[in-house]
Amino acid sequence: MRIDDPEDLAKSFKLGPLSLGQQNSRAGKWFSRYNLTNWLINMKPPSHREELRRLRQEFRERRQQMRREGRELLRQRRELRRMGSRGRPEESRAAILEAAACEFAEHGVAGARTDAIAREARVNKALLYYYFKDKETLYGAVLDEAFSGLKETVFRVFDSSAPPREKILAYVSAYFDFIASHHLYPRLMQREMMRAREGQSQHIDKIIKNHIQPIFSRLSQLLREGIAQGEFRDVDPAHFVPSMVAMIVFYFSSAPVMQKLVGFNPLSPNRVAERRAAVQDFISAALFRPRAHEAQGARS
């Protein structure tokens, strides 16, 4: 059917006999309605089309982002599975030692659980025993890791060419900063000292030989040099060194008690900085002899 044929158009709508004018009039009205309906169906406002285009683009971008995130998640899972195997021994061992340090500091050797250590380190228990044959061996490795880190830190100060006054204050600062950044160290040290006092420590002799004795010897030598140069008071290293250590370590190990006594958190950054300055000031006052110009200024 031709759409511009009035007769056929009239028949399709079952119209009766119409004059030519009636036919043209009705056909024109029908074409107007047809065109309007067609426009409403097929045409959308420009703003609506732009909104659909924007939504489609956002959907595509989001889908691509989800795919990237999914690939990254799979990669991380593979890395975790790989770390929990013998494929990356250094990372696995370090993770075990870090988790074990927390467990031993919190519960001691007797109360620590290898299941909890393996879970925290995200390795299987068999791998833990692959690196460390038993819990006591793991505990010894944790102690060695802690004390060796301290030794390396303070030996960098001892090996410097600074004069005695500067070097002793640098030692105090390095020791303090190490303890401040390794909060578990004081608790591990205290637990091990208690075990040694009770004759239960299997590691104290090795720790003293490899770490504590070398530090004590170098620090005692520094004190004697300062005394010989007239910079330090004539102190006995056997008494002065433990006093220096206690001033630093005890502050952190007694933090829970101190918080109840003083009413603030002693481990907040500001309070730790205050303590650091106070320790340096106390040791300076206890150890340093006044220099000539300082003594003259005091007398005047």
HUPELIN-V760944 format. One record per backbone hydrogen bond with DSSP energy under -0.5 kcal/mol. NH is the residue of the N-H (numbers start at 1). CO is the residue of the C=O. E is the energy in kcal/mol with one decimal. If there is no record, write none. Layout:
BEGIN
NH CO E
NH CO E
END
This chain:
BEGIN
5 2 -1.5
6 4 -0.8
9 5 -2.4
10 6 -2.5
11 7 -2.4
12 8 -2.5
13 9 -1.2
14 11 -1.8
15 10 -3.2
23 19 -2.8
24 20 -2.3
25 21 -2.3
26 22 -2.8
27 23 -2.5
28 24 -2.0
29 25 -1.9
30 26 -2.3
31 27 -2.5
32 28 -1.9
33 29 -2.3
34 30 -2.6
35 31 -2.4
36 32 -2.1
37 33 -2.5
38 34 -2.6
39 35 -2.0
40 36 -2.3
41 37 -2.2
42 38 -2.5
43 39 -2.4
48 45 -0.7
49 45 -1.9
50 46 -2.3
51 47 -2.0
52 48 -2.3
53 49 -2.3
54 50 -2.5
55 51 -2.5
56 52 -2.5
57 53 -2.2
58 54 -2.6
59 55 -2.5
60 56 -2.5
61 57 -2.5
62 58 -2.7
63 59 -2.5
64 60 -2.3
65 61 -2.4
66 62 -2.6
67 63 -2.0
68 64 -2.2
69 65 -2.8
70 66 -2.4
71 67 -2.4
72 68 -2.4
73 69 -2.5
74 70 -2.2
75 71 -2.2
76 72 -2.6
77 73 -2.4
78 74 -2.3
79 75 -2.3
80 76 -2.6
81 77 -2.7
82 78 -2.5
83 79 -3.0
84 80 -2.1
85 82 -1.4
87 82 -0.6
88 82 -0.6
88 85 -0.6
89 86 -0.5
92 88 -2.3
93 89 -2.6
94 90 -2.2
95 91 -2.2
96 92 -2.1
97 93 -2.4
98 94 -2.2
99 95 -2.2
100 96 -2.6
101 97 -2.3
102 98 -1.5
103 99 -2.0
104 100 -3.0
105 101 -2.2
106 102 -1.8
107 103 -2.5
108 104 -2.3
111 107 -1.0
112 108 -1.4
117 113 -1.9
118 114 -2.8
119 115 -2.3
120 116 -2.4
121 117 -2.5
122 118 -0.8
123 118 -2.3
124 84 -0.5
127 124 -0.6
128 124 -1.5
129 125 -2.0
130 126 -0.9
131 127 -1.7
132 128 -2.4
138 134 -1.9
139 135 -2.4
140 136 -2.2
141 137 -1.9
142 138 -2.0
143 139 -2.3
144 140 -2.3
145 141 -2.2
146 142 -2.2
147 143 -2.7
148 144 -2.2
149 145 -1.5
150 146 -1.7
151 147 -2.4
152 148 -2.4
153 149 -1.7
154 150 -2.4
155 151 -2.2
156 152 -1.1
157 153 -0.6
158 154 -2.1
159 155 -2.2
160 157 -1.5
167 163 -2.7
168 164 -2.7
169 165 -1.8
170 166 -2.1
171 167 -2.5
172 168 -2.2
173 169 -2.3
174 170 -2.6
175 171 -2.8
176 172 -2.6
177 173 -2.7
178 174 -2.0
179 175 -2.2
180 176 -2.7
181 177 -1.6
182 178 -0.7
182 179 -0.8
185 182 -1.6
187 183 -0.6
188 184 -2.6
189 185 -2.8
190 186 -2.6
191 187 -2.4
192 188 -2.2
193 189 -2.5
194 190 -2.2
195 191 -2.1
196 192 -2.5
197 193 -2.3
198 194 -1.6
199 196 -1.3
200 195 -3.1
201 195 -0.7
207 203 -2.4
208 204 -2.6
209 205 -2.3
210 206 -2.6
211 207 -2.2
212 207 -1.9
213 208 -3.1
215 211 -1.8
216 212 -2.8
217 213 -2.6
218 214 -2.1
219 215 -2.5
220 216 -2.6
221 217 -2.2
222 218 -1.9
223 219 -2.2
224 220 -2.4
225 221 -2.1
226 222 -2.2
227 223 -2.3
228 224 -2.6
229 225 -1.8
230 227 -1.3
231 226 -2.3
232 226 -1.7
233 287 -2.9
235 233 -1.9
237 235 -0.6
239 236 -1.9
240 236 -3.0
241 237 -2.0
243 239 -1.4
244 240 -2.1
245 241 -2.4
246 242 -2.7
247 243 -1.9
248 244 -1.0
248 245 -0.6
249 245 -2.9
250 246 -1.8
252 248 -0.9
252 249 -0.6
253 249 -2.3
254 250 -2.1
255 252 -1.1
258 254 -2.8
259 255 -2.3
260 256 -1.1
261 257 -1.7
262 258 -3.1
263 259 -1.6
266 264 -0.8
268 265 -1.5
272 268 -2.6
273 269 -2.2
274 270 -2.1
275 271 -2.4
276 272 -2.4
277 273 -2.0
278 274 -2.3
279 275 -2.6
280 276 -2.0
281 277 -2.3
282 278 -2.5
283 279 -2.6
284 280 -2.2
285 281 -2.3
286 282 -2.1
287 283 -2.0
288 284 -2.2
289 231 -2.7
295 291 -2.8
296 292 -2.5
297 293 -2.0
298 294 -2.0
299 295 -2.1
300 296 -2.3
END
